[in-house]
């Protein structure tokens, strides 16, 4: 397993941006796919986006609709989730996760971060 540390959450007004970061201190993501999931209060965990180290990406198109972009910085061994045009319905705890393959299924990810709260005010 890989220890994951998320950062970048916070409070933002509707229409604003936030960028989340996911790092693995002392480790490399080169053999993992890294995904972002979110869980709103009272709802199930939802897939947001996933990236493989060569750069392939998968998005939950219905939820993010071109507003979110997942990317990676190989030099910093960090994966980012750039979120633009945020809406109140994007309010959730956002988690990054690492697993052997790129997939939308949470069960396929073996390591999870502690989560970072994103709150979008209307």
C-alpha positions in Angstrom: 0.0 0.0 0.0 0.9 3.6 -0.5 0.4 6.4 2.0 -1.5 9.3 0.3 -1.8 12.9 1.5 -4.4 15.2 0.0 -4.4 18.9 0.3 -6.1 22.0 -1.2 -9.6 21.7 0.0 -11.5 24.6 1.5 -14.4 26.9 1.2 -15.1 28.6 -2.2 -18.0 30.5 -3.7 -20.0 29.1 -6.5 -18.3 29.6 -9.8 -14.8 29.6 -8.3 -11.9 27.2 -8.7 -9.9 25.0 -6.4 -7.0 22.7 -7.0 -6.5 19.5 -5.0 -3.2 17.8 -4.6 -2.4 14.2 -3.9 1.1 13.2 -2.9 2.8 10.0 -1.8 5.6 10.9 0.5 8.7 8.9 -0.2 7.0 6.8 -2.9 6.4 7.0 -6.6 3.2 6.7 -8.4 4.9 5.2 -11.5 3.3 1.8 -11.1 -0.1 3.0 -9.9 -3.3 4.5 -11.3 -4.4 7.4 -9.1 -8.1 8.4 -8.8 -10.1 11.1 -7.2 -13.4 10.2 -5.5 -15.8 12.3 -3.5 -18.5 11.6 -0.9 -21.2 14.0 0.0 -23.0 13.7 3.3 -25.5 11.0 3.2 -24.4 9.8 -0.2 -22.3 7.0 -1.6 -18.7 7.6 -2.6 -18.6 8.7 -6.2 -15.9 8.4 -8.8 -14.6 11.7 -10.2 -11.5 11.1 -12.3 -8.5 8.8 -12.7 -5.1 9.0 -14.3 -2.4 6.5 -15.1 1.3 7.4 -14.9 1.7 7.4 -18.7 -1.0 10.0 -18.7 -4.2 8.2 -19.7 -7.3 9.7 -18.0 -10.9 8.7 -17.2 -13.6 11.1 -16.1 -17.0 10.8 -14.6 -18.4 12.9 -17.4 -21.9 13.2 -16.0 -20.6 14.8 -12.7 -17.7 16.9 -13.9 -18.9 17.9 -17.4 -15.6 19.2 -18.5 -15.1 21.4 -15.4 -12.5 19.2 -13.7 -9.1 18.2 -15.0 -6.8 15.6 -13.5 -3.1 15.9 -14.1 0.2 14.8 -12.7 3.7 16.2 -12.1 6.1 13.4 -12.4 9.0 15.5 -10.9 6.9 16.1 -7.8 5.2 12.8 -7.7 1.9 14.5 -7.3 -1.5 14.2 -8.9 -3.7 17.2 -9.1 -7.5 17.8 -9.5 -8.2 21.2 -11.0 -11.8 22.1 -10.3 -13.4 25.0 -12.1 -16.9 26.5 -12.1 -17.6 24.8 -8.8 -21.2 24.4 -7.7 -22.8 23.7 -4.3 -23.5 20.2 -5.4 -19.8 19.6 -5.7 -19.6 20.0 -1.9 -18.1 16.8 -0.5 -15.0 15.2 1.0 -12.6 14.5 -1.8 -10.3 11.4 -1.6 -7.4 10.4 -3.7 -6.7 6.7 -4.1 -4.1 4.5 -5.7 -4.5 1.2 -7.4 -3.0 -1.2 -9.9 -5.3 -0.2 -12.8 -7.4 2.7 -14.0 -11.0 2.1 -13.2 -14.1 3.9 -11.8 -14.7 1.3 -9.1 -13.6 2.2 -5.6 -13.0 -1.5 -4.7 -10.1 -1.6 -7.2 -8.1 1.0 -5.3 -6.0 -0.3 -2.5 -4.7 2.8 -0.8 -6.7 5.9 0.2 -5.9 9.3 1.6 -7.6 10.8 4.6 -9.8 13.1 2.5 -10.1 16.8 2.1 -13.3 18.8 2.5 -14.5 21.0 -0.3 -17.4 23.3 0.5 -19.0 25.4 -2.2 -21.3 28.2 -1.0 -24.1 29.6 -3.1 
